[in-house]
Amino acid sequence: MSANHPIYVTQPYLPPLQEFIPYLEEIWANKTLTNGGPFHQQLEQALCDYLGVRHLSLFTNGTVALVTALQALRIAGEVITTPYSFVATAHSLLWNGLKPVFVDIDPHTLNLDPSKIEAAITPQTTAILPVHVYGNPCDMQAIQEIAARHGLKVIYDAAHAFGVREAAGSVLAHGDLSVLSFHATKVFNTFEGGAIVSPDAKTKERVDHLKNFGFVDEVTVIEPGINGKMSEVNAAFGLLQLKHVDKALQLRKQIDETYRARFAGTAGLRCLAFDAAAQTNYSYFPILVGPEFPIDREALHHKLRGHGIHARRYFFPLISDFPMYRGLPSANPENLPVASRAAQQVLCLPIYPAMTAEQVESVVHAVLA
Ligand SMILES: Cc1ncc(COP(=O)(O)O)c(C=O)c1O
């Protein structure tokens, strides 16, 4: 594969354009563009059915949904979270005037390590904000036990976890709230978009008020809400995407299986294992480049770039290394040895439904050559 035909880490899934036209015609006919129109209502119900949850509120994007989720539960003070995520996770805390407290991750899942959480709890701690990184489920039972013992709320950043299920059902059914992202790079996209999954109708109602400026009726505003609403165009597109999503997940699965088979037994190269009991979504393909591999992660990243392959260092730098966080005591790399090592070793390889077998082979070849 030459640098003239680059392979990016992902490529958004887009259904055939002509399939979208009837949806647009409907919007043009009824002139409802936003504010909980018919497509918005249909998509909320369709996603509840598909994901196996009961209460879901659509949002304009995942970040506004995270900010709103923290508002909805009136979180204050300190929140325990992971440094190994996309920066929006911790930014949602700063936007709420909350103090992030970073806790190290588990070396196997790269998710928040429950055994390290309790040492970080202080009288100011009110919540835990874990992330299902790459769609790999957190140890939700352990997190729930800690939260119950200390009276803490749990909000899952489930931006990567669309469609992920465990034996007991959707991972989104855990915690006090779960937040999804439907950004272009995600396995299910609405161009931009997101959602909050609530455990009951009352919580969903509160979330719905907050995402609409705090309005409860034409003249009554009960909270300083935000504009977090998803438009009808995005919602219509989501309905169409949903028809294609199983096929898209199946195509991702094949690529995942090929990579695992081709890299098996390669010294120093670890493919992140996903929870065997879970139904995963193949949203990312992270490898960890260890000391036994002939070159380090930076050199491999550079080498792939030379082949026109745009692998990405998700997640490097750690959130705790960005300027607005690194002064926090919990951001000290000595507090985060596992996350610091993972950030130095990880590389996400290209994976997306339209990726051809030849493209997958060229990535494998470039990694192993
Ligand atoms: C872990 C995580 N949290 C939050 C977000 C923010 O979502 P959005 O881009 O929809 O605002 C993203 C990705 O974009 C993410 O990867």
The ligand as a Tripos MOL2 file, in Angstrom:
@<TRIPOS>MOLECULE
LIG
   16    16     1     0     0
SMALL
NO_CHARGES

@<TRIPOS>ATOM
      1 C1        -13.9330    7.7550   25.7720 C.3       1 LIG1
      2 C2        -14.6060    8.9120   25.1090 C.ar      1 LIG1
      3 N1        -15.3560    9.7540   25.8530 N.ar      1 LIG1
      4 C3        -16.0010   10.7910   25.3050 C.ar      1 LIG1
      5 C4        -15.9130   11.0700   23.9530 C.ar      1 LIG1
      6 C5        -16.5990   12.2700   23.4280 C.3       1 LIG1
      7 O1        -17.6160   11.9670   22.5220 O.3       1 LIG1
      8 P1        -18.0280   13.0180   21.3860 P.3       1 LIG1
      9 O2        -16.9010   13.0780   20.3960 O.co2     1 LIG1
     10 O3        -19.2790   12.4160   20.8030 O.co2     1 LIG1
     11 O4        -18.2700   14.3290   22.0320 O.co2     1 LIG1
     12 C6        -15.1330   10.2220   23.1420 C.ar      1 LIG1
     13 C7        -14.9570   10.3750   21.7020 C.2       1 LIG1
     14 O5        -15.1770   11.1060   20.9030 O.2       1 LIG1
     15 C8        -14.4600    9.1280   23.7280 C.ar      1 LIG1
     16 O6        -13.6900    8.3190   23.0070 O.3       1 LIG1
@<TRIPOS>BOND
     1     1     2 1
     2     2     3 ar
     3     2    15 ar
     4     3     4 ar
     5     4     5 ar
     6     5     6 1
     7     5    12 ar
     8     6     7 1
     9     7     8 1
    10     8     9 2
    11     8    10 1
    12     8    11 1
    13    12    13 1
    14    12    15 ar
    15    13    14 2
    16    15    16 1
@<TRIPOS>SUBSTRUCTURE
     1 LIG1         1 GROUP 0 **** ****
